[in-house]
Amino acid sequence: MRALILALALLAGTKIWIQDHIYRTAADEAIVVAYRALAADACTSASPDVAAKGSTGWSSVAEPRVAVGNPALPVRFWEFDHALWNARFRQPYLVLSLEGAACTYDILAGTAAITHE
């Protein structure tokens, strides 16, 4: 009987993990499709040096990924009353990566920040 209960619990956990993985993958893809062009435009205007190197720049070459929160903001987890707490831990960002540079596009504010690696 224990083996049956463990097997059912394992199957339920696997089902939940698969559904969560499918949901997150589809949501990430939808966000990238919806905001990639806006992010590329904002990144190009934020960094004219990358735009001058070629016409493709951020729009087609950059590797996109979705991130929640901006780790570059100086806010600690326990500082709930900080003005930037939501931006640090809750807001969605689209990160476009090129060789040696990354552009973080704030989806809610419509702004971009470039970091050079």
ChimeraX attribute file (.defattr): number of C-alpha atoms within 10 A of each C-alpha:
attribute: neighborCount
match mode: 1-to-1
recipient: residues
	/A:1	6
	/A:2	7
	/A:3	8
	/A:4	9
	/A:5	10
	/A:6	11
	/A:7	12
	/A:8	12
	/A:9	12
	/A:10	12
	/A:11	12
	/A:12	12
	/A:13	11
	/A:14	12
	/A:15	12
	/A:16	11
	/A:17	12
	/A:18	12
	/A:19	11
	/A:20	12
	/A:21	12
	/A:22	11
	/A:23	12
	/A:24	12
	/A:25	11
	/A:26	12
	/A:27	13
	/A:28	17
	/A:29	14
	/A:30	12
	/A:31	16
	/A:32	18
	/A:33	11
	/A:34	11
	/A:35	15
	/A:36	22
	/A:37	14
	/A:38	16
	/A:39	27
	/A:40	23
	/A:41	17
	/A:42	20
	/A:43	26
	/A:44	22
	/A:45	14
	/A:46	16
	/A:47	16
	/A:48	11
	/A:49	11
	/A:50	17
	/A:51	17
	/A:52	11
	/A:53	9
	/A:54	9
	/A:55	11
	/A:56	14
	/A:57	19
	/A:58	26
	/A:59	19
	/A:60	13
	/A:61	12
	/A:62	19
	/A:63	13
	/A:64	23
	/A:65	16
	/A:66	17
	/A:67	18
	/A:68	15
	/A:69	17
	/A:70	21
	/A:71	12
	/A:72	8
	/A:73	12
	/A:74	10
	/A:75	18
	/A:76	13
	/A:77	10
	/A:78	8
	/A:79	10
	/A:80	11
	/A:81	8
	/A:82	12
	/A:83	10
	/A:84	16
	/A:85	20
	/A:86	16
	/A:87	19
	/A:88	20
	/A:89	17
	/A:90	13
	/A:91	16
	/A:92	19
	/A:93	26
	/A:94	23
	/A:95	25
	/A:96	25
	/A:97	19
	/A:98	17
	/A:99	10
	/A:100	8
	/A:101	13
	/A:102	20
	/A:103	26
	/A:104	23
	/A:105	28
	/A:106	22
	/A:107	16
	/A:108	10
	/A:109	10
	/A:110	12
	/A:111	17
	/A:112	23
	/A:113	14
	/A:114	17
	/A:115	12
	/A:116	10
	/A:117	8
